[in-house]
Amino acid sequence: MTTALDRVTAAGAGAWDGRAAQQWASRIRRLAAEATALLDRCLLLCEQACSSPAGPSAAPGAPPRAIG
């Protein structure tokens, strides 16, 4: 997200007319949705681990994946 926003700033407002603007806006929305879903999943897992009578699980989680 930071890289995408840095590119927007570097290009200036005039560069974001038309199709390029639509493509970047769509990409940023998709990345934001993926990041939100990932954070929601992390919070859910943390809440479940904290409320488990046996405490946090020793089982490994899913490996991290790249977003984007």
Sequence and secondary structure as in RCSB ss.txt:
>XXXX:A:sequence
MTTALDRVTAAGAGAWDGRAAQQWASRIRRLAAEATALLDRCLLLCEQACSSPAGPSAAPGAPPRAIG
>XXXX:A:secstr
 HHHHHHHHHH GGGGSTHHHHHHHHHHHHHHHHHHHHHHHHHHHHHHHHH TT S  S         
